[in-house]
Amino acid sequence: MEIVLLTALGVGGATVIGSCIGFLFKNLSQKFSDIVLSFAAGVMLAAAIMGLILPAVEYGEKWGLLIAIVGIFVGAICLNFTDKLVPHLHRLMGAETEAHKNKNLNKVLLFVLAIAIHNLPEGLAAGVGFGSGNTAQALTIAGGIALQNIPEGMVIIGPMLAAGVSKKRTFLCALGTGLVEVIGTLIGYCAVSISAAVLPFALAFAGGTMLYVISDEMIPETHANGYQRGATYALLVGFCFMLTMDFFLG
């Protein structure tokens, strides 16, 4: 349990690290941000497939394939439903511009709330990974999610400061979004620990949410600013990085 708690803090803390970078380096280029986010997308893609979906098929035994397919779609549909209620990053970038022009605090808070809500299923994915009993694999999943949280934490800072929110309150909001991920990690771990029967579905569900985030959020965002080729290769590097980690860690 101790390693799960430490990992949960690490995953949530990655958002805080990203926000600190956002404070220190407010003028990081869009190209650099896209490359980092693409690398994280590749890491998450590998983690979703190798750490969540394939184990779901294995643990489900004769029904594993069906359980995995259903779990993937249920996870994606749940996140899609959440998107309709609170759009995520690439749909709210307009809110960032509007906040800069009009100091519209409500839109900026919606922007931050969207990140917090989307952090919950990512935390669940990290926690469910530990429920499989493969600690090394769970750590790689959590590492992939943490990498994605760093640039996400960075983008929280600019809109809030532009809206006139104090640095202290901006940091506390970033801390809150990270705390949601810590809670999600613990919920995911406890859920599969209580009932091993839900493990295959929970793994596939978590994998489906990650695939949805990658396809619907991260890739469009990194391809929207003219750096498609660099972003694509960064994704491949991230994927191969996780493939290598999985090979050596077993």
Salt bridges, closest charged atoms under 4 A:
ASP83 OD2 - ARG91 NH1 3.25
ASP83 OD1 - HIS118 NE2 2.69
GLU152 OE2 - HIS88 NE2 3.22
ASP216 OD2 - ARG91 NH2 3.18
GLU217 OE1 - HIS90 ND1 2.99
GLU217 OE2 - ARG91 NH1 3.72
GLU217 OE2 - HIS118 NE2 3.91
